[in-house]
């Protein structure tokens, strides 16, 4: 049998792509670094992301109706660290070059961007799995991805 700590230790060794999920609900704007983004379907185009119920963005995401994802490029480690730091939301966006998306900001310089309308929410343990129907996806200028493995960021 395996416990949560044992699973967490193993999953730290599995490389994950790094993204910033952004939400804007009536001017309440947040971003959070995630490594749980997955492509679920191509017809219709769907993505999913798992967010802990204790996360500061959790309620905002539940209510927002949509979200954006900036898939970070290899040179954006500082951006990933900023949005993973737990700083107040207003501080996250200071000095970050963005452009407005349909649902929330998109971080410039990324490998790519996804804009999605939330179509389902599934409670799973201490997280909720949010399913988004992709309304827009676009390649960015970065040519290599930022990945996270064993508590460190790496260029790929």
C-alpha positions as protocol buffer text, in pm:
chain_id: "A"
residue {
  index: 1
  type: UNK
  ca { x: 0 y: 0 z: 0 }
}
residue {
  index: 2
  type: UNK
  ca { x: 119 y: 351 z: -75 }
}
residue {
  index: 3
  type: UNK
  ca { x: 50 y: 675 z: 110 }
}
residue {
  index: 4
  type: UNK
  ca { x: 35 y: 1033 z: -14 }
}
residue {
  index: 5
  type: UNK
  ca { x: 391 y: 1114 z: 91 }
}
residue {
  index: 6
  type: UNK
  ca { x: 527 y: 810 z: -90 }
}
residue {
  index: 7
  type: UNK
  ca { x: 334 y: 900 z: -406 }
}
residue {
  index: 8
  type: UNK
  ca { x: 449 y: 1263 z: -385 }
}
residue {
  index: 9
  type: UNK
  ca { x: 812 y: 1148 z: -355 }
}
residue {
  index: 10
  type: UNK
  ca { x: 780 y: 931 z: -663 }
}
residue {
  index: 11
  type: UNK
  ca { x: 596 y: 1192 z: -871 }
}
residue {
  index: 12
  type: UNK
  ca { x: 869 y: 1448 z: -795 }
}
residue {
  index: 13
  type: UNK
  ca { x: 1097 y: 1235 z: -1010 }
}
residue {
  index: 14
  type: UNK
  ca { x: 858 y: 1243 z: -1307 }
}
residue {
  index: 15
  type: UNK
  ca { x: 918 y: 1557 z: -1521 }
}
residue {
  index: 16
  type: UNK
  ca { x: 618 y: 1786 z: -1568 }
}
residue {
  index: 17
  type: UNK
  ca { x: 565 y: 2079 z: -1800 }
}
residue {
  index: 18
  type: UNK
  ca { x: 526 y: 2411 z: -1617 }
}
residue {
  index: 19
  type: UNK
  ca { x: 243 y: 2654 z: -1686 }
}
residue {
  index: 20
  type: UNK
  ca { x: 76 y: 2951 z: -1525 }
}
residue {
  index: 21
  type: UNK
  ca { x: -299 y: 2916 z: -1494 }
}
residue {
  index: 22
  type: UNK
  ca { x: -466 y: 3258 z: -1478 }
}
residue {
  index: 23
  type: UNK
  ca { x: -816 y: 3350 z: -1368 }
}
residue {
  index: 24
  type: UNK
  ca { x: -1001 y: 3680 z: -1379 }
}
residue {
  index: 25
  type: UNK
  ca { x: -1344 y: 3693 z: -1218 }
}
residue {
  index: 26
  type: UNK
  ca { x: -1493 y: 4043 z: -1226 }
}
residue {
  index: 27
  type: UNK
  ca { x: -1153 y: 4205 z: -1174 }
}
residue {
  index: 28
  type: UNK
  ca { x: -1030 y: 3954 z: -914 }
}
residue {
  index: 29
  type: UNK
  ca { x: -720 y: 3832 z: -1094 }
}
residue {
  index: 30
  type: UNK
  ca { x: -494 y: 3547 z: -988 }
}
residue {
  index: 31
  type: UNK
  ca { x: -228 y: 3327 z: -1137 }
}
residue {
  index: 32
  type: UNK
  ca { x: -78 y: 3004 z: -1009 }
}
residue {
  index: 33
  type: UNK
  ca { x: 205 y: 2784 z: -1133 }
}
residue {
  index: 34
  type: UNK
  ca { x: 76 y: 2438 z: -1225 }
}
residue {
  index: 35
  type: UNK
  ca { x: 228 y: 2119 z: -1355 }
}
residue {
  index: 36
  type: UNK
  ca { x: -97 y: 1921 z: -1376 }
}
residue {
  index: 37
  type: UNK
  ca { x: -217 y: 2042 z: -1718 }
}
residue {
  index: 38
  type: UNK
  ca { x: -327 y: 1761 z: -1951 }
}
residue {
  index: 39
  type: UNK
  ca { x: -478 y: 1739 z: -2296 }
}
residue {
  index: 40
  type: UNK
  ca { x: -799 y: 1533 z: -2272 }
}
residue {
  index: 41
  type: UNK
  ca { x: -965 y: 1539 z: -2613 }
}
residue {
  index: 42
  type: UNK
  ca { x: -920 y: 1678 z: -2962 }
}
residue {
  index: 43
  type: UNK
  ca { x: -1286 y: 1662 z: -3066 }
}
residue {
  index: 44
  type: UNK
  ca { x: -1397 y: 1869 z: -2891 }
}
residue {
  index: 45
  type: UNK
  ca { x: -1063 y: 2017 z: -2779 }
}
residue {
  index: 46
  type: UNK
  ca { x: -1049 y: 1976 z: -2400 }
}
residue {
  index: 47
  type: UNK
  ca { x: -780 y: 2029 z: -2137 }
}
residue {
  index: 48
  type: UNK
  ca { x: -781 y: 1951 z: -1768 }
}
residue {
  index: 49
  type: UNK
  ca { x: -605 y: 2084 z: -1463 }
}
residue {
  index: 50
  type: UNK
  ca { x: -608 y: 1965 z: -1104 }
}
residue {
  index: 51
  type: UNK
  ca { x: -622 y: 2230 z: -830 }
}
residue {
  index: 52
  type: UNK
  ca { x: -605 y: 2167 z: -457 }
}
residue {
  index: 53
  type: UNK
  ca { x: -913 y: 2270 z: -261 }
}
residue {
  index: 54
  type: UNK
  ca { x: -689 y: 2466 z: -23 }
}
residue {
  index: 55
  type: UNK
  ca { x: -525 y: 2667 z: -306 }
}
residue {
  index: 56
  type: UNK
  ca { x: -577 y: 3042 z: -288 }
}
residue {
  index: 57
  type: UNK
  ca { x: -717 y: 3047 z: -643 }
}
residue {
  index: 58
  type: UNK
  ca { x: -960 y: 2759 z: -587 }
}
residue {
  index: 59
  type: UNK
  ca { x: -1286 y: 2948 z: -525 }
}
residue {
  index: 60
  type: UNK
  ca { x: -1205 y: 3208 z: -787 }
}
residue {
  index: 61
  type: UNK
  ca { x: -1149 y: 2935 z: -1046 }
}
residue {
  index: 62
  type: UNK
  ca { x: -1475 y: 2761 z: -948 }
}
residue {
  index: 63
  type: UNK
  ca { x: -1666 y: 3082 z: -1017 }
}
residue {
  index: 64
  type: UNK
  ca { x: -1476 y: 3232 z: -1313 }
}
residue {
  index: 65
  type: UNK
  ca { x: -1626 y: 3029 z: -1598 }
}
residue {
  index: 66
  type: UNK
  ca { x: -1296 y: 3015 z: -1785 }
}
residue {
  index: 67
  type: UNK
  ca { x: -919 y: 3034 z: -1754 }
}
residue {
  index: 68
  type: UNK
  ca { x: -602 y: 3085 z: -1952 }
}
residue {
  index: 69
  type: UNK
  ca { x: -284 y: 2884 z: -1945 }
}
residue {
  index: 70
  type: UNK
  ca { x: 57 y: 3019 z: -2042 }
}
residue {
  index: 71
  type: UNK
  ca { x: 287 y: 2723 z: -2117 }
}
residue {
  index: 72
  type: UNK
  ca { x: 618 y: 2857 z: -1993 }
}
residue {
  index: 73
  type: UNK
  ca { x: 934 y: 2858 z: -2199 }
}
residue {
  index: 74
  type: UNK
  ca { x: 1276 y: 2754 z: -2072 }
}
residue {
  index: 75
  type: UNK
  ca { x: 1376 y: 3114 z: -1992 }
}
residue {
  index: 76
  type: UNK
  ca { x: 1075 y: 3178 z: -1766 }
}
residue {
  index: 77
  type: UNK
  ca { x: 1184 y: 3011 z: -1442 }
}
residue {
  index: 78
  type: UNK
  ca { x: 1154 y: 3340 z: -1253 }
}
residue {
  index: 79
  type: UNK
  ca { x: 790 y: 3368 z: -1368 }
}
residue {
  index: 80
  type: UNK
  ca { x: 718 y: 3013 z: -1251 }
}
residue {
  index: 81
  type: UNK
  ca { x: 875 y: 3082 z: -912 }
}
residue {
  index: 82
  type: UNK
  ca { x: 681 y: 3407 z: -871 }
}
residue {
  index: 83
  type: UNK
  ca { x: 342 y: 3247 z: -931 }
}
residue {
  index: 84
  type: UNK
  ca { x: 433 y: 2948 z: -710 }
}
residue {
  index: 85
  type: UNK
  ca { x: 545 y: 3167 z: -420 }
}
residue {
  index: 86
  type: UNK
  ca { x: 214 y: 3237 z: -247 }
}
residue {
  index: 87
  type: UNK
  ca { x: 261 y: 3615 z: -271 }
}
residue {
  index: 88
  type: UNK
  ca { x: -51 y: 3834 z: -280 }
}
residue {
  index: 89
  type: UNK
  ca { x: -213 y: 3828 z: -628 }
}
residue {
  index: 90
  type: UNK
  ca { x: -141 y: 4195 z: -702 }
}
residue {
  index: 91
  type: UNK
  ca { x: 233 y: 4132 z: -655 }
}
residue {
  index: 92
  type: UNK
  ca { x: 229 y: 3840 z: -899 }
}
residue {
  index: 93
  type: UNK
  ca { x: 150 y: 4061 z: -1194 }
}
residue {
  index: 94
  type: UNK
  ca { x: 393 y: 4347 z: -1118 }
}
residue {
  index: 95
  type: UNK
  ca { x: 657 y: 4363 z: -1389 }
}
residue {
  index: 96
  type: UNK
  ca { x: 514 y: 4066 z: -1581 }
}
residue {
  index: 97
  type: UNK
  ca { x: 460 y: 4138 z: -1950 }
}
residue {
  index: 98
  type: UNK
  ca { x: 110 y: 4023 z: -2038 }
}
residue {
  index: 99
  type: UNK
  ca { x: -160 y: 4062 z: -2295 }
}
residue {
  index: 100
  type: UNK
  ca { x: -528 y: 4032 z: -2224 }
}
residue {
  index: 101
  type: UNK
  ca { x: -695 y: 3708 z: -2317 }
}
residue {
  index: 102
  type: UNK
  ca { x: -1063 y: 3626 z: -2341 }
}
residue {
  index: 103
  type: UNK
  ca { x: -1080 y: 3497 z: -1982 }
}
residue {
  index: 104
  type: UNK
  ca { x: -761 y: 3620 z: -1810 }
}
residue {
  index: 105
  type: UNK
  ca { x: -409 y: 3748 z: -1886 }
}
residue {
  index: 106
  type: UNK
  ca { x: -162 y: 3561 z: -2105 }
}
residue {
  index: 107
  type: UNK
  ca { x: 208 y: 3582 z: -2015 }
}
residue {
  index: 108
  type: UNK
  ca { x: 423 y: 3707 z: -2303 }
}
residue {
  index: 109
  type: UNK
  ca { x: 728 y: 3510 z: -2415 }
}
residue {
  index: 110
  type: UNK
  ca { x: 571 y: 3170 z: -2343 }
}
residue {
  index: 111
  type: UNK
  ca { x: 596 y: 2851 z: -2547 }
}
residue {
  index: 112
  type: UNK
  ca { x: 224 y: 2886 z: -2611 }
}
residue {
  index: 113
  type: UNK
  ca { x: -116 y: 2982 z: -2474 }
}
residue {
  index: 114
  type: UNK
  ca { x: -451 y: 2815 z: -2416 }
}
residue {
  index: 115
  type: UNK
  ca { x: -781 y: 2985 z: -2343 }
}
residue {
  index: 116
  type: UNK
  ca { x: -1056 y: 2759 z: -2213 }
}
residue {
  index: 117
  type: UNK
  ca { x: -1416 y: 2780 z: -2097 }
}
residue {
  index: 118
  type: UNK
  ca { x: -1478 y: 2565 z: -1790 }
}
residue {
  index: 119
  type: UNK
  ca { x: -1723 y: 2289 z: -1882 }
}
residue {
  index: 120
  type: UNK
  ca { x: -1691 y: 2049 z: -1586 }
}
residue {
  index: 121
  type: UNK
  ca { x: -1558 y: 2026 z: -1233 }
}
residue {
  index: 122
  type: UNK
  ca { x: -1493 y: 1691 z: -1068 }
}
residue {
  index: 123
  type: UNK
  ca { x: -1413 y: 1656 z: -699 }
}
residue {
  index: 124
  type: UNK
  ca { x: -1132 y: 1404 z: -659 }
}
residue {
  index: 125
  type: UNK
  ca { x: -986 y: 1365 z: -310 }
}
residue {
  index: 126
  type: UNK
  ca { x: -832 y: 1688 z: -184 }
}
residue {
  index: 127
  type: UNK
  ca { x: -837 y: 1841 z: -537 }
}
residue {
  index: 128
  type: UNK
  ca { x: -1089 y: 1937 z: -802 }
}
residue {
  index: 129
  type: UNK
  ca { x: -1024 y: 1847 z: -1164 }
}
residue {
  index: 130
  type: UNK
  ca { x: -1135 y: 2133 z: -1389 }
}
residue {
  index: 131
  type: UNK
  ca { x: -1214 y: 2051 z: -1752 }
}
residue {
  index: 132
  type: UNK
  ca { x: -1194 y: 2334 z: -2002 }
}
residue {
  index: 133
  type: UNK
  ca { x: -1312 y: 2347 z: -2361 }
}
residue {
  index: 134
  type: UNK
  ca { x: -1035 y: 2515 z: -2559 }
}
residue {
  index: 135
  type: UNK
  ca { x: -1159 y: 2825 z: -2741 }
}
residue {
  index: 136
  type: UNK
  ca { x: -812 y: 2934 z: -2849 }
}
residue {
  index: 137
  type: UNK
  ca { x: -461 y: 2788 z: -2863 }
}
residue {
  index: 138
  type: UNK
  ca { x: -154 y: 2958 z: -3001 }
}
residue {
  index: 139
  type: UNK
  ca { x: 220 y: 2898 z: -3031 }
}
residue {
  index: 140
  type: UNK
  ca { x: 448 y: 3152 z: -2867 }
}
residue {
  index: 141
  type: UNK
  ca { x: 803 y: 3266 z: -2938 }
}
residue {
  index: 142
  type: UNK
  ca { x: 982 y: 3030 z: -2698 }
}
residue {
  index: 143
  type: UNK
  ca { x: 1128 y: 2724 z: -2869 }
}
residue {
  index: 144
  type: UNK
  ca { x: 1193 y: 2513 z: -2559 }
}
residue {
  index: 145
  type: UNK
  ca { x: 980 y: 2423 z: -2260 }
}
residue {
  index: 146
  type: UNK
  ca { x: 1028 y: 2471 z: -1887 }
}
residue {
  index: 147
  type: UNK
  ca { x: 990 y: 2147 z: -1692 }
}
residue {
  index: 148
  type: UNK
  ca { x: 989 y: 2067 z: -1322 }
}
residue {
  index: 149
  type: UNK
  ca { x: 1157 y: 1760 z: -1174 }
}
residue {
  index: 150
  type: UNK
  ca { x: 1273 y: 1681 z: -822 }
}
residue {
  index: 151
  type: UNK
  ca { x: 1205 y: 2033 z: -688 }
}
residue {
  index: 152
  type: UNK
  ca { x: 1405 y: 2205 z: -966 }
}
residue {
  index: 153
  type: UNK
  ca { x: 1326 y: 2371 z: -1297 }
}
residue {
  index: 154
  type: UNK
  ca { x: 1498 y: 2254 z: -1615 }
}
residue {
  index: 155
  type: UNK
  ca { x: 1505 y: 2362 z: -1980 }
}
residue {
  index: 156
  type: UNK
  ca { x: 1390 y: 2106 z: -2231 }
}
